[in-house]
Amino acid sequence: MALVTDVHIARLLLRAVRAVQSTYIERLQQRGHPGLRTGHIPVFAGLNPESSNVAGEGTRITDLANRAGMTRQMMGRLVRELEALGYLSTATHPDDQRAVVVTMTERGHAIRTEAAAVIADLEADYAVLLDDPDLASLKGALQSIIRTSPTA
């Protein structure tokens, strides 16, 4: 039986996610994006074209909230913050006046390129830290956990 003081996988995974996200945001801040916070990550992740966005039409705040697993109100707050920083714009949905749609501005699209470079740098850093085979093994193990999760 594991002792309460033993480090379990859930705690390790949570701490690893926080460490990666913090480093990711810190590096984006160093590249000229000082207003970004880790809380903004789910917004950009939900706007990813691979997340079934319709090109040019934007994404409803309710859809972003559902993808992120948070309330519409919280997502709305994050979207307003990113809009104030110049990364996003919002508009009323043309077919549903109650819905707000979110699109990326030029600055929002530009940060995607920078974010991809930061992610590549992070992966390179972790490859050095862990050695390439260990990093590949870690990625494979994480993918296995994700594949077997009913909510991933």
HELIX and SHEET records of a PDB file:
HELIX    1   1 ILE A    9  GLN A   30  1                                  22    
HELIX    2   2 THR A   38  HIS A   40  5                                   3    
HELIX    3   3 ILE A   41  GLY A   46  1                                   6    
HELIX    4   4 PRO A   49  SER A   51  5                                   3    
HELIX    5   5 ILE A   61  ALA A   68  1                                   8    
HELIX    6   6 ARG A   72  ALA A   84  1                                  13    
HELIX    7   7 GLU A  106  LEU A  130  1                                  25    
HELIX    8   8 ASP A  132  THR A  148  1                                  17    
SHEET    1   A 3 THR A  59  ARG A  60  0                                        
SHEET    2   A 3 VAL A 100  MET A 104 -1                                        
SHEET    3   A 3 LEU A  88  THR A  92 -1                                        
END                                                                             
